[in-house]
Amino acid sequence: MKISRLPKLVRFIIKNSLIGLVIGWVVATGLLASNINGFGGLVLHSDHMLVAMFIVYFSFGLTFAFAYLTTAVLLMPTKREDFDRI
């Protein structure tokens, strides 16, 4: 199924959720790379590194996706003419 065939609001939700997901992954990567208070080393040198990384990336991605989507919905135009330009 092509994404352009989906209804406009569904495309709006998918697009904004994916943007938030990527932002969350970038923040998680920055957190692990900067090793704030040894958190990056704790995750990267864990016996269960893949599970720890999954938890970090999943939680950051999901949180930022919901936050970005919520912000986009709250800032969505209320007039039909403005909404048609999205």
The first five atom37 places (N, CA, C, CB, O) and aatype in JSON, in Angstrom:
{
  "aatype": [12, 11, 9, 15, 1, 10, 14, 11, 10, 19, 1, 13, 9, 9, 11, 2, 15, 10, 9, 7, 10, 19, 9, 7, 17, 19, 19, 0, 16, 7, 10, 10, 0, 15, 2, 9, 2, 7, 13, 7, 7, 10, 19, 10, 8, 15, 3, 8, 12, 10, 19, 0, 12, 13, 9, 19, 18, 13, 15, 13, 7, 10, 16, 13, 0, 13, 0, 18, 10, 16, 16, 0, 19, 10, 10, 12, 14, 16, 11, 1, 6, 3, 13, 3, 1, 9],
  "atom_mask": [
    [1, 1, 1, 1, 1],
    [1, 1, 1, 1, 1],
    [1, 1, 1, 1, 1],
    [1, 1, 1, 1, 1],
    [1, 1, 1, 1, 1],
    [1, 1, 1, 1, 1],
    [1, 1, 1, 1, 1],
    [1, 1, 1, 1, 1],
    [1, 1, 1, 1, 1],
    [1, 1, 1, 1, 1],
    [1, 1, 1, 1, 1],
    [1, 1, 1, 1, 1],
    [1, 1, 1, 1, 1],
    [1, 1, 1, 1, 1],
    [1, 1, 1, 1, 1],
    [1, 1, 1, 1, 1],
    [1, 1, 1, 1, 1],
    [1, 1, 1, 1, 1],
    [1, 1, 1, 1, 1],
    [1, 1, 1, 0, 1],
    [1, 1, 1, 1, 1],
    [1, 1, 1, 1, 1],
    [1, 1, 1, 1, 1],
    [1, 1, 1, 0, 1],
    [1, 1, 1, 1, 1],
    [1, 1, 1, 1, 1],
    [1, 1, 1, 1, 1],
    [1, 1, 1, 1, 1],
    [1, 1, 1, 1, 1],
    [1, 1, 1, 0, 1],
    [1, 1, 1, 1, 1],
    [1, 1, 1, 1, 1],
    [1, 1, 1, 1, 1],
    [1, 1, 1, 1, 1],
    [1, 1, 1, 1, 1],
    [1, 1, 1, 1, 1],
    [1, 1, 1, 1, 1],
    [1, 1, 1, 0, 1],
    [1, 1, 1, 1, 1],
    [1, 1, 1, 0, 1],
    [1, 1, 1, 0, 1],
    [1, 1, 1, 1, 1],
    [1, 1, 1, 1, 1],
    [1, 1, 1, 1, 1],
    [1, 1, 1, 1, 1],
    [1, 1, 1, 1, 1],
    [1, 1, 1, 1, 1],
    [1, 1, 1, 1, 1],
    [1, 1, 1, 1, 1],
    [1, 1, 1, 1, 1],
    [1, 1, 1, 1, 1],
    [1, 1, 1, 1, 1],
    [1, 1, 1, 1, 1],
    [1, 1, 1, 1, 1],
    [1, 1, 1, 1, 1],
    [1, 1, 1, 1, 1],
    [1, 1, 1, 1, 1],
    [1, 1, 1, 1, 1],
    [1, 1, 1, 1, 1],
    [1, 1, 1, 1, 1],
    [1, 1, 1, 0, 1],
    [1, 1, 1, 1, 1],
    [1, 1, 1, 1, 1],
    [1, 1, 1, 1, 1],
    [1, 1, 1, 1, 1],
    [1, 1, 1, 1, 1],
    [1, 1, 1, 1, 1],
    [1, 1, 1, 1, 1],
    [1, 1, 1, 1, 1],
    [1, 1, 1, 1, 1],
    [1, 1, 1, 1, 1],
    [1, 1, 1, 1, 1],
    [1, 1, 1, 1, 1],
    [1, 1, 1, 1, 1],
    [1, 1, 1, 1, 1],
    [1, 1, 1, 1, 1],
    [1, 1, 1, 1, 1],
    [1, 1, 1, 1, 1],
    [1, 1, 1, 1, 1],
    [1, 1, 1, 1, 1],
    [1, 1, 1, 1, 1],
    [1, 1, 1, 1, 1],
    [1, 1, 1, 1, 1],
    [1, 1, 1, 1, 1],
    [1, 1, 1, 1, 1],
    [1, 1, 1, 1, 1]
  ],
  "atom_positions": [
    [[0.84, -1.17, 0.0], [0.0, 0.0, 0.0], [0.89, 1.24, 0.0], [-0.96, -0.01, 1.22], [1.78, 1.38, 0.84]],
    [[0.64, 2.13, -0.93], [1.41, 3.37, -1.01], [0.98, 4.31, 0.11], [1.23, 4.04, -2.38], [-0.19, 4.36, 0.49]],
    [[1.95, 5.04, 0.62], [1.65, 5.96, 1.71], [0.8, 7.12, 1.23], [2.95, 6.48, 2.34], [0.05, 7.7, 2.02]],
    [[0.88, 7.47, -0.05], [0.1, 8.6, -0.56], [-1.38, 8.24, -0.69], [0.65, 9.04, -1.91], [-2.21, 9.14, -0.85]],
    [[-1.73, 6.97, -0.62], [-3.13, 6.57, -0.72], [-3.83, 6.56, 0.64], [-3.23, 5.19, -1.35], [-5.05, 6.4, 0.7]],
    [[-3.08, 6.74, 1.71], [-3.67, 6.77, 3.04], [-4.37, 8.11, 3.26], [-2.59, 6.54, 4.12], [-4.02, 9.11, 2.64]],
    [[-5.36, 8.13, 4.14], [-6.01, 9.41, 4.46], [-5.02, 10.42, 5.04], [-7.16, 9.18, 5.44], [-4.0, 10.05, 5.63]],
    [[-5.34, 11.69, 4.87], [-4.44, 12.76, 5.27], [-4.08, 12.72, 6.76], [-5.06, 14.1, 4.95], [-2.92, 12.93, 7.11]],
    [[-5.04, 12.46, 7.62], [-4.75, 12.42, 9.06], [-3.87, 11.24, 9.44], [-6.04, 12.38, 9.85], [-3.05, 11.35, 10.36]],
    [[-4.03, 10.12, 8.77], [-3.18, 8.95, 9.04], [-1.74, 9.27, 8.62], [-3.7, 7.69, 8.29], [-0.79, 8.94, 9.34]],
    [[-1.57, 9.9, 7.47], [-0.23, 10.31, 7.04], [0.37, 11.31, 8.01], [-0.27, 10.91, 5.62], [1.56, 11.26, 8.3]],
    [[-0.45, 12.21, 8.52], [-0.01, 13.21, 9.51], [0.52, 12.52, 10.77], [-1.18, 14.17, 9.86], [1.57, 12.89, 11.28]],
    [[-0.22, 11.53, 11.25], [0.19, 10.8, 12.47], [1.46, 10.01, 12.23], [-0.94, 9.86, 12.93], [2.37, 10.04, 13.06]],
    [[1.55, 9.3, 11.11], [2.73, 8.5, 10.81], [3.97, 9.38, 10.66], [2.52, 7.68, 9.53], [5.02, 9.08, 11.23]],
    [[3.82, 10.46, 9.9], [4.97, 11.35, 9.66], [5.49, 11.95, 10.96], [4.59, 12.47, 8.7], [6.7, 11.92, 11.21]],
    [[4.6, 12.49, 11.78], [5.04, 13.14, 13.01], [5.53, 12.14, 14.05], [3.91, 13.96, 13.6], [6.43, 12.46, 14.83]],
    [[4.98, 10.94, 14.07], [5.48, 9.91, 14.99], [6.88, 9.47, 14.6], [4.54, 8.71, 15.01], [7.73, 9.27, 15.47]],
    [[7.13, 9.31, 13.31], [8.46, 8.91, 12.86], [9.5, 9.98, 13.12], [8.43, 8.57, 11.39], [10.64, 9.67, 13.47]],
    [[9.12, 11.24, 12.96], [10.06, 12.33, 13.26], [10.42, 12.3, 14.74], [9.45, 13.72, 12.87], [11.59, 12.41, 15.1]],
    [[9.42, 12.16, 15.6], [9.69, 12.09, 17.04], [10.51, 10.87, 17.42], [0.0, 0.0, 0.0], [11.36, 10.95, 18.31]],
    [[10.26, 9.74, 16.75], [11.03, 8.53, 17.01], [12.5, 8.73, 16.69], [10.47, 7.36, 16.18], [13.37, 8.33, 17.47]],
    [[12.78, 9.35, 15.57], [14.17, 9.6, 15.18], [14.84, 10.57, 16.15], [14.24, 10.15, 13.73], [16.0, 10.39, 16.51]],
    [[14.11, 11.61, 16.57], [14.67, 12.54, 17.55], [14.99, 11.81, 18.85], [13.68, 13.71, 17.82], [16.03, 12.06, 19.46]],
    [[14.12, 10.93, 19.28], [14.36, 10.16, 20.49], [15.59, 9.27, 20.37], [0.0, 0.0, 0.0], [16.38, 9.15, 21.31]],
    [[15.75, 8.64, 19.2], [16.94, 7.81, 18.99], [18.22, 8.64, 18.97], [16.81, 7.03, 17.67], [19.25, 8.19, 19.47]],
    [[18.16, 9.84, 18.42], [19.34, 10.72, 18.41], [19.7, 11.14, 19.84], [19.08, 11.98, 17.53], [20.87, 11.16, 20.21]],
    [[18.69, 11.48, 20.64], [18.94, 11.85, 22.03], [19.5, 10.66, 22.81], [17.64, 12.37, 22.69], [20.42, 10.83, 23.61]],
    [[18.96, 9.47, 22.6], [19.47, 8.28, 23.29], [20.91, 8.0, 22.89], [18.59, 7.06, 22.98], [21.73, 7.64, 23.74]],
    [[21.22, 8.15, 21.6], [22.59, 7.95, 21.15], [23.53, 8.96, 21.79], [22.67, 8.04, 19.62], [24.64, 8.62, 22.2]],
    [[23.08, 10.22, 21.86], [23.89, 11.25, 22.51], [24.1, 10.97, 23.99], [0.0, 0.0, 0.0], [25.18, 11.21, 24.52]],
    [[23.08, 10.46, 24.64], [23.19, 10.12, 26.06], [24.19, 9.0, 26.28], [21.83, 9.73, 26.62], [25.02, 9.06, 27.19]],
    [[24.12, 7.97, 25.44], [25.05, 6.85, 25.59], [26.47, 7.26, 25.2], [24.6, 5.67, 24.73], [27.43, 6.82, 25.83]],
    [[26.6, 8.09, 24.17], [27.94, 8.49, 23.71], [28.61, 9.45, 24.69], [27.85, 9.14, 22.33], [29.83, 9.41, 24.86]],
    [[27.82, 10.32, 25.33], [28.43, 11.29, 26.25], [28.74, 10.68, 27.62], [27.51, 12.48, 26.43], [29.5, 11.27, 28.39]],
    [[28.19, 9.53, 27.91], [28.5, 8.78, 29.14], [28.27, 9.62, 30.39], [29.95, 8.31, 29.1], [29.12, 9.66, 31.28]],
    [[27.12, 10.28, 30.46], [26.79, 11.11, 31.61], [26.63, 10.23, 32.85], [25.5, 11.94, 31.35], [25.83, 9.29, 32.86]],
    [[27.38, 10.56, 33.88], [27.38, 9.8, 35.15], [27.65, 8.31, 34.95], [26.06, 9.97, 35.86], [27.22, 7.49, 35.76]],
    [[28.35, 7.96, 33.9], [28.71, 6.58, 33.65], [27.59, 5.73, 33.07], [0.0, 0.0, 0.0], [27.71, 4.51, 32.99]],
    [[26.48, 6.37, 32.67], [25.34, 5.6, 32.16], [25.66, 4.9, 30.85], [24.14, 6.52, 31.97], [25.28, 3.75, 30.65]],
    [[26.37, 5.59, 29.96], [26.75, 4.97, 28.68], [27.64, 3.75, 28.88], [0.0, 0.0, 0.0], [27.44, 2.73, 28.23]],
    [[28.6, 3.86, 29.76], [29.48, 2.73, 30.06], [28.73, 1.59, 30.72], [0.0, 0.0, 0.0], [29.02, 0.42, 30.47]],
    [[27.77, 1.94, 31.57], [26.98, 0.91, 32.23], [26.18, 0.11, 31.21], [26.04, 1.55, 33.26], [26.1, -1.12, 31.32]],
    [[25.6, 0.79, 30.23], [24.8, 0.1, 29.22], [25.71, -0.67, 28.26], [23.93, 1.1, 28.44], [25.46, -1.84, 27.96]],
    [[26.76, -0.01, 27.77], [27.61, -0.61, 26.74], [28.51, -1.73, 27.26], [28.47, 0.45, 26.13], [28.97, -2.56, 26.47]],
    [[28.76, -1.77, 28.56], [29.59, -2.84, 29.12], [28.79, -3.83, 29.95], [30.69, -2.24, 29.97], [29.35, -4.59, 30.74]],
    [[27.5, -3.81, 29.77], [26.61, -4.72, 30.5], [26.72, -6.13, 29.93], [25.15, -4.22, 30.43], [27.1, -6.32, 28.77]],
    [[26.4, -7.12, 30.75], [26.36, -8.5, 30.27], [25.22, -8.7, 29.27], [26.22, -9.47, 31.44], [25.29, -9.58, 28.41]],
    [[24.19, -7.89, 29.4], [23.03, -7.97, 28.5], [22.89, -6.65, 27.74], [21.72, -8.28, 29.3], [21.88, -5.96, 27.84]],
    [[23.94, -6.32, 26.99], [24.01, -5.03, 26.31], [22.86, -4.83, 25.33], [25.33, -4.9, 25.59], [22.3, -3.74, 25.27]],
    [[22.51, -5.86, 24.56], [21.44, -5.7, 23.57], [20.09, -5.43, 24.23], [21.35, -6.95, 22.71], [19.31, -4.62, 23.73]],
    [[19.82, -6.09, 25.33], [18.57, -5.85, 26.04], [18.55, -4.44, 26.62], [18.37, -6.89, 27.17], [17.54, -3.74, 26.54]],
    [[19.67, -4.02, 27.2], [19.75, -2.67, 27.78], [19.6, -1.6, 26.7], [21.07, -2.48, 28.52], [18.91, -0.61, 26.9]],
    [[20.25, -1.8, 25.55], [20.13, -0.83, 24.46], [18.71, -0.82, 23.89], [21.14, -1.16, 23.35], [18.2, 0.25, 23.55]],
    [[18.09, -1.98, 23.8], [16.7, -2.04, 23.33], [15.79, -1.24, 24.26], [16.22, -3.49, 23.24], [14.94, -0.48, 23.79]],
    [[15.97, -1.41, 25.55], [15.13, -0.69, 26.52], [15.35, 0.82, 26.4], [15.43, -1.16, 27.95], [14.38, 1.59, 26.42]],
    [[16.6, 1.25, 26.28], [16.9, 2.68, 26.18], [16.31, 3.25, 24.9], [18.42, 2.92, 26.22], [15.62, 4.27, 24.93]],
    [[16.59, 2.61, 23.77], [16.12, 3.15, 22.49], [14.6, 3.05, 22.36], [16.79, 2.4, 21.33], [13.98, 3.96, 21.82]],
    [[14.01, 1.99, 22.84], [12.56, 1.85, 22.77], [11.87, 2.91, 23.61], [12.14, 0.45, 23.22], [10.92, 3.55, 23.16]],
    [[12.35, 3.1, 24.84], [11.69, 4.06, 25.73], [11.89, 5.49, 25.25], [12.23, 3.91, 27.15], [10.94, 6.28, 25.28]],
    [[13.09, 5.84, 24.8], [13.31, 7.19, 24.29], [12.53, 7.41, 23.0], [14.8, 7.44, 24.06], [11.92, 8.47, 22.83]],
    [[12.54, 6.45, 22.1], [11.82, 6.58, 20.84], [10.33, 6.73, 21.05], [0.0, 0.0, 0.0], [9.7, 7.6, 20.45]],
    [[9.76, 5.91, 21.9], [8.32, 5.96, 22.16], [7.92, 7.26, 22.85], [7.89, 4.77, 23.01], [6.92, 7.88, 22.49]],
    [[8.7, 7.68, 23.82], [8.39, 8.92, 24.55], [8.46, 10.13, 23.63], [9.35, 9.1, 25.72], [7.55, 10.96, 23.63]],
    [[9.52, 10.23, 22.85], [9.66, 11.37, 21.95], [8.65, 11.31, 20.81], [11.08, 11.42, 21.39], [8.19, 12.36, 20.36]],
    [[8.3, 10.14, 20.34], [7.29, 10.02, 19.28], [5.95, 10.53, 19.77], [7.16, 8.57, 18.8], [5.28, 11.29, 19.07]],
    [[5.54, 10.13, 20.97], [4.28, 10.61, 21.52], [4.32, 12.11, 21.79], [3.94, 9.85, 22.8], [3.35, 12.82, 21.54]],
    [[5.45, 12.59, 22.31], [5.56, 14.02, 22.61], [5.51, 14.86, 21.34], [6.87, 14.31, 23.37], [4.83, 15.89, 21.31]],
    [[6.2, 14.43, 20.3], [6.21, 15.17, 19.03], [4.83, 15.12, 18.39], [7.26, 14.6, 18.07], [4.35, 16.14, 17.88]],
    [[4.19, 13.97, 18.41], [2.85, 13.85, 17.84], [1.84, 14.7, 18.61], [2.4, 12.38, 17.84], [1.0, 15.36, 18.0]],
    [[1.92, 14.7, 19.92], [1.02, 15.52, 20.73], [1.21, 16.99, 20.43], [1.25, 15.25, 22.21], [0.23, 17.73, 20.29]],
    [[2.45, 17.43, 20.32], [2.72, 18.82, 19.98], [2.17, 19.16, 18.6], [4.22, 19.11, 20.03], [1.6, 20.23, 18.41]],
    [[2.34, 18.27, 17.64], [1.83, 18.51, 16.29], [0.31, 18.59, 16.27], [2.31, 17.42, 15.33], [-0.25, 19.42, 15.56]],
    [[-0.35, 17.75, 17.04], [-1.81, 17.77, 17.09], [-2.3, 19.05, 17.76], [-2.35, 16.53, 17.83], [-3.27, 19.66, 17.31]],
    [[-1.65, 19.45, 18.84], [-2.07, 20.67, 19.54], [-1.84, 21.92, 18.7], [-1.33, 20.79, 20.85], [-2.57, 22.9, 18.85]],
    [[-0.85, 21.9, 17.83], [-0.55, 23.06, 16.98], [-1.19, 22.95, 15.6], [0.94, 23.22, 16.84], [-0.92, 23.78, 14.73]],
    [[-2.03, 21.95, 15.39], [-2.67, 21.74, 14.1], [-3.64, 22.9, 13.82], [-3.41, 20.38, 14.06], [-4.34, 23.35, 14.72]],
    [[-3.69, 23.36, 12.58], [-4.61, 24.45, 12.25], [-6.07, 24.03, 12.44], [-4.38, 24.92, 10.81], [-6.42, 22.87, 12.27]],
    [[-6.89, 25.0, 12.8], [-8.3, 24.71, 13.04], [-9.18, 25.05, 11.84], [-8.78, 25.47, 14.24], [-10.28, 24.52, 11.71]],
    [[-8.7, 25.92, 10.96], [-9.47, 26.26, 9.77], [-9.2, 25.26, 8.66], [-9.15, 27.68, 9.3], [-8.06, 24.82, 8.49]],
    [[-10.22, 24.92, 7.91], [-10.08, 23.93, 6.85], [-9.08, 24.37, 5.77], [-11.44, 23.66, 6.22], [-8.32, 23.55, 5.27]],
    [[-9.08, 25.64, 5.42], [-8.16, 26.13, 4.39], [-6.7, 25.97, 4.84], [-8.46, 27.61, 4.07], [-5.83, 25.6, 4.04]],
    [[-6.45, 26.26, 6.11], [-5.09, 26.09, 6.63], [-4.7, 24.62, 6.73], [-4.96, 26.75, 8.01], [-3.55, 24.26, 6.48]],
    [[-5.66, 23.78, 7.1], [-5.37, 22.35, 7.23], [-5.09, 21.71, 5.87], [-6.54, 21.64, 7.92], [-4.29, 20.78, 5.78]],
    [[-5.74, 22.18, 4.83], [-5.53, 21.61, 3.5], [-4.12, 21.85, 2.98], [-6.53, 22.2, 2.53], [-3.66, 21.15, 2.08]],
    [[-3.42, 22.85, 3.55], [-2.04, 23.14, 3.12], [-1.0, 22.27, 3.82], [-1.72, 24.59, 3.38], [0.17, 22.32, 3.47]],
    [[-1.42, 21.5, 4.79], [-0.47, 20.63, 5.51], [-0.03, 19.51, 4.59], [-1.1, 20.04, 6.81], [0.77, 18.66, 4.99]]
  ]
}
